[in-house]
Amino acid sequence: MRIGAHVPAHGGPIGAIDAARDLGADAVQIWASNPRQWATPAIEDQRAEEFRAAWRESRLGPLVIHTPYVVNVASPNPDFRRRSVDLAVATVAFAEEIGADGVVVHSGAGGAGTDPEEALAAGAASFVRIAGEAEESRVLIELMAGTAGAVASTFAEARALLDASGGHPRLGLCADTSHLFATGYALDTEVGVTECFAEVHELGLVRRLRLVHANDAAFGRGSHRDRHANIGRGEIGEPGFRAILHHPLVQRCAVVIETPGSTEERRRDVATLRRLAQ
């Protein structure tokens, strides 16, 4: 199991290497462009090659890229959905250029009053288009926090989305501990952790689960509120994370924090996960 962090990439992707080392991270997640804008990521061929060489030498990995927050691949607005897919496709192209292992894309959400089946179909069509651009990297569908209109927050909903996408071979899953907890999974107890990942087995999703976002939860179980907390300082707590990190399915994955706070606080979060994983 590789334990890492979402890190800033100041000055381009190469900056992520130093940022990861500063946090004591093995695995790395970055933005390829401004997370709150529609800017298309781009990199010159020479700089992409420089990064590939530096990344190999660093012995860090895996490397994943998170699409911007503005992306909603299941939006009921066709123009918004098209822009979202185009930006996700451009992010996949960037990932392929720099040799990243995956691209994280939220499962998407329909608007108020949208038929859930229509949102599912729209999201599935979007993911087929996005995954169709991936040759080396994998498109990782991130489950959401049970918020209104979300296409996939539970593993059962993820199974339905993958089935609607024709089981595309380049599609995988990213599970966020805070999101799962907000959806209602009892990750604050050992029994709850066992039941949560038993569902992954039962639904045939073991090979799809590739990445875990390790975030504590600022609000209670089943709150449907997406607010991250530092490891051990939220509602999941250290006992919950110890059970999560010792589960065999999680040990097959890369585990990446997206926690708030200063560099020192996030360095502590990485160290806490390492301690709990022992």
VODREN-510790 format. One record per residue (C-alpha): x, y, z. Coordinates in steps of 0.05 Angstrom, whole numbers, plus 5000, padded with zeros to 4 digits. Layout:
BEGIN
<pt <X, Y, Z>>,
...
This chain:
BEGIN
<pt <5000, 5000, 5000>>,
<pt <5027, 5068, 4980>>,
<pt <5007, 5127, 5024>>,
<pt <5008, 5197, 4994>>,
<pt <4974, 5263, 4986>>,
<pt <4943, 5313, 4939>>,
<pt <4999, 5363, 4929>>,
<pt <5006, 5430, 4894>>,
<pt <5045, 5430, 4828>>,
<pt <5075, 5499, 4830>>,
<pt <5116, 5511, 4768>>,
<pt <5086, 5450, 4733>>,
<pt <5084, 5376, 4749>>,
<pt <5157, 5372, 4769>>,
<pt <5140, 5416, 4830>>,
<pt <5095, 5360, 4854>>,
<pt <5156, 5316, 4867>>,
<pt <5187, 5363, 4917>>,
<pt <5119, 5376, 4949>>,
<pt <5107, 5302, 4958>>,
<pt <5175, 5291, 4989>>,
<pt <5162, 5349, 5037>>,
<pt <5099, 5313, 5062>>,
<pt <5131, 5245, 5065>>,
<pt <5084, 5221, 5011>>,
<pt <5094, 5161, 4965>>,
<pt <5032, 5167, 4921>>,
<pt <5013, 5235, 4890>>,
<pt <4951, 5269, 4865>>,
<pt <4953, 5337, 4830>>,
<pt <4910, 5385, 4792>>,
<pt <4928, 5393, 4718>>,
<pt <4894, 5461, 4714>>,
<pt <4857, 5511, 4759>>,
<pt <4807, 5469, 4799>>,
<pt <4753, 5523, 4796>>,
<pt <4759, 5544, 4723>>,
<pt <4749, 5515, 4654>>,
<pt <4822, 5523, 4634>>,
<pt <4848, 5466, 4591>>,
<pt <4912, 5433, 4617>>,
<pt <4971, 5434, 4571>>,
<pt <5046, 5419, 4574>>,
<pt <5102, 5425, 4523>>,
<pt <5130, 5360, 4497>>,
<pt <5199, 5375, 4525>>,
<pt <5173, 5390, 4594>>,
<pt <5130, 5327, 4592>>,
<pt <5191, 5286, 4577>>,
<pt <5230, 5321, 4632>>,
<pt <5175, 5304, 4681>>,
<pt <5171, 5232, 4660>>,
<pt <5246, 5224, 4671>>,
<pt <5244, 5260, 4739>>,
<pt <5183, 5219, 4760>>,
<pt <5218, 5153, 4744>>,
<pt <5279, 5175, 4783>>,
<pt <5237, 5197, 4843>>,
<pt <5210, 5126, 4853>>,
<pt <5144, 5158, 4875>>,
<pt <5078, 5133, 4851>>,
<pt <5025, 5122, 4830>>,
<pt <5008, 5191, 4803>>,
<pt <4936, 5211, 4791>>,
<pt <4905, 5276, 4766>>,
<pt <4840, 5303, 4793>>,
<pt <4794, 5338, 4744>>,
<pt <4770, 5408, 4764>>,
<pt <4711, 5418, 4810>>,
<pt <4670, 5450, 4754>>,
<pt <4664, 5383, 4718>>,
<pt <4596, 5350, 4722>>,
<pt <4591, 5294, 4672>>,
<pt <4517, 5281, 4688>>,
<pt <4492, 5352, 4684>>,
<pt <4422, 5358, 4655>>,
<pt <4446, 5418, 4616>>,
<pt <4475, 5390, 4550>>,
<pt <4523, 5448, 4539>>,
<pt <4550, 5443, 4611>>,
<pt <4556, 5368, 4604>>,
<pt <4594, 5376, 4538>>,
<pt <4642, 5426, 4568>>,
<pt <4653, 5379, 4627>>,
<pt <4668, 5320, 4582>>,
<pt <4714, 5361, 4539>>,
<pt <4754, 5384, 4600>>,
<pt <4757, 5313, 4627>>,
<pt <4782, 5288, 4560>>,
<pt <4835, 5343, 4558>>,
<pt <4856, 5322, 4628>>,
<pt <4863, 5250, 4605>>,
<pt <4906, 5274, 4546>>,
<pt <4950, 5312, 4596>>,
<pt <4955, 5249, 4639>>,
<pt <4977, 5208, 4579>>,
<pt <5030, 5260, 4562>>,
<pt <5063, 5260, 4630>>,
<pt <5053, 5185, 4643>>,
<pt <5003, 5191, 4700>>,
<pt <4968, 5128, 4723>>,
<pt <4898, 5155, 4728>>,
<pt <4849, 5212, 4725>>,
<pt <4797, 5222, 4779>>,
<pt <4728, 5245, 4757>>,
<pt <4668, 5254, 4803>>,
<pt <4609, 5209, 4785>>,
<pt <4567, 5270, 4770>>,
<pt <4498, 5293, 4791>>,
<pt <4431, 5310, 4758>>,
<pt <4397, 5374, 4775>>,
<pt <4335, 5384, 4817>>,
<pt <4277, 5347, 4787>>,
<pt <4321, 5306, 4740>>,
<pt <4300, 5234, 4730>>,
<pt <4355, 5191, 4764>>,
<pt <4354, 5143, 4704>>,
<pt <4367, 5201, 4657>>,
<pt <4425, 5225, 4700>>,
<pt <4453, 5154, 4702>>,
<pt <4449, 5149, 4626>>,
<pt <4481, 5217, 4616>>,
<pt <4538, 5200, 4664>>,
<pt <4549, 5133, 4633>>,
<pt <4553, 5162, 4562>>,
<pt <4602, 5215, 4588>>,
<pt <4647, 5163, 4620>>,
<pt <4648, 5121, 4557>>,
<pt <4671, 5181, 4518>>,
<pt <4724, 5200, 4570>>,
<pt <4751, 5130, 4580>>,
<pt <4755, 5121, 4505>>,
<pt <4812, 5172, 4505>>,
<pt <4854, 5133, 4556>>,
<pt <4907, 5086, 4530>>,
<pt <4956, 5080, 4588>>,
<pt <4920, 5116, 4644>>,
<pt <4855, 5096, 4678>>,
<pt <4793, 5138, 4690>>,
<pt <4774, 5132, 4763>>,
<pt <4701, 5147, 4780>>,
<pt <4699, 5180, 4849>>,
<pt <4638, 5163, 4890>>,
<pt <4603, 5223, 4919>>,
<pt <4577, 5239, 4989>>,
<pt <4504, 5220, 4980>>,
<pt <4487, 5292, 4960>>,
<pt <4423, 5307, 4922>>,
<pt <4421, 5279, 4852>>,
<pt <4488, 5243, 4856>>,
<pt <4494, 5189, 4804>>,
<pt <4538, 5144, 4847>>,
<pt <4552, 5149, 4921>>,
<pt <4544, 5076, 4941>>,
<pt <4581, 5016, 4913>>,
<pt <4514, 4990, 4886>>,
<pt <4505, 5055, 4848>>,
<pt <4577, 5049, 4823>>,
<pt <4560, 4979, 4797>>,
<pt <4500, 5007, 4761>>,
<pt <4541, 5063, 4730>>,
<pt <4595, 5015, 4706>>,
<pt <4543, 4969, 4677>>,
<pt <4510, 5027, 4641>>,
<pt <4579, 5045, 4614>>,
<pt <4585, 4976, 4584>>,
<pt <4638, 4956, 4634>>,
<pt <4690, 4997, 4597>>,
<pt <4759, 4966, 4614>>,
<pt <4793, 5034, 4627>>,
<pt <4743, 5053, 4681>>,
<pt <4760, 5043, 4755>>,
<pt <4736, 5069, 4822>>,
<pt <4760, 5119, 4873>>,
<pt <4729, 5114, 4943>>,
<pt <4734, 5174, 4989>>,
<pt <4727, 5154, 5063>>,
<pt <4693, 5220, 5081>>,
<pt <4643, 5212, 5024>>,
<pt <4628, 5139, 5042>>,
<pt <4617, 5159, 5115>>,
<pt <4572, 5217, 5094>>,
<pt <4533, 5169, 5051>>,
<pt <4521, 5124, 5111>>,
<pt <4576, 5072, 5112>>,
<pt <4598, 5060, 5184>>,
<pt <4672, 5070, 5174>>,
<pt <4680, 5091, 5246>>,
<pt <4672, 5018, 5269>>,
<pt <4711, 4955, 5251>>,
<pt <4646, 4919, 5235>>,
<pt <4623, 4976, 5190>>,
<pt <4689, 4975, 5152>>,
<pt <4683, 4900, 5141>>,
<pt <4611, 4908, 5116>>,
<pt <4630, 4966, 5071>>,
<pt <4684, 4928, 5034>>,
<pt <4645, 4863, 5034>>,
<pt <4598, 4901, 4988>>,
<pt <4656, 4913, 4941>>,
<pt <4668, 4838, 4937>>,
<pt <4594, 4821, 4930>>,
<pt <4585, 4869, 4872>>,
<pt <4647, 4846, 4834>>,
<pt <4684, 4912, 4842>>,
<pt <4749, 4888, 4872>>,
<pt <4790, 4899, 4808>>,
<pt <4757, 4966, 4795>>,
<pt <4775, 4996, 4863>>,
<pt <4843, 5029, 4851>>,
<pt <4848, 5091, 4895>>,
<pt <4825, 5112, 4965>>,
<pt <4820, 5184, 4986>>,
<pt <4834, 5181, 5060>>,
<pt <4797, 5239, 5093>>,
<pt <4765, 5244, 5161>>,
<pt <4694, 5271, 5163>>,
<pt <4674, 5337, 5194>>,
<pt <4601, 5316, 5201>>,
<pt <4567, 5253, 5226>>,
<pt <4553, 5188, 5191>>,
<pt <4498, 5194, 5139>>,
<pt <4500, 5270, 5140>>,
<pt <4505, 5275, 5063>>,
<pt <4552, 5333, 5075>>,
<pt <4620, 5334, 5041>>,
<pt <4669, 5366, 5089>>,
<pt <4738, 5336, 5101>>,
<pt <4774, 5336, 5168>>,
<pt <4845, 5318, 5187>>,
<pt <4859, 5245, 5202>>,
<pt <4836, 5226, 5272>>,
<pt <4804, 5294, 5284>>,
<pt <4737, 5279, 5253>>,
<pt <4678, 5232, 5261>>,
<pt <4713, 5171, 5232>>,
<pt <4771, 5176, 5281>>,
<pt <4836, 5137, 5288>>,
<pt <4802, 5070, 5305>>,
<pt <4762, 5075, 5240>>,
<pt <4823, 5090, 5199>>,
<pt <4862, 5034, 5231>>,
<pt <4808, 4985, 5209>>,
<pt <4805, 5016, 5140>>,
<pt <4880, 5013, 5129>>,
<pt <4884, 4941, 5152>>,
<pt <4830, 4917, 5105>>,
<pt <4859, 4874, 5048>>,
<pt <4822, 4912, 4994>>,
<pt <4850, 4979, 5017>>,
<pt <4920, 4950, 5021>>,
<pt <4915, 4936, 4946>>,
<pt <4903, 5010, 4932>>,
<pt <4940, 5075, 4935>>,
<pt <4916, 5117, 4993>>,
<pt <4918, 5193, 4985>>,
<pt <4898, 5248, 5034>>,
<pt <4859, 5310, 5013>>,
<pt <4857, 5340, 5082>>,
<pt <4855, 5414, 5100>>,
<pt <4906, 5457, 5137>>,
<pt <4979, 5475, 5135>>,
<pt <5036, 5434, 5107>>,
<pt <5053, 5412, 5178>>,
<pt <4982, 5388, 5191>>,
<pt <4981, 5349, 5126>>,
<pt <5050, 5321, 5140>>,
<pt <5021, 5297, 5206>>,
<pt <4962, 5265, 5169>>,
<pt <5009, 5224, 5125>>,
<pt <5050, 5203, 5185>>,
<pt <4986, 5184, 5223>>,
<pt <4963, 5139, 5167>>,
<pt <5031, 5105, 5165>>,
<pt <5027, 5093, 5240>>,
<pt <4957, 5066, 5237>>,
<pt <4975, 5021, 5178>>,
<pt <5029, 4985, 5219>>,
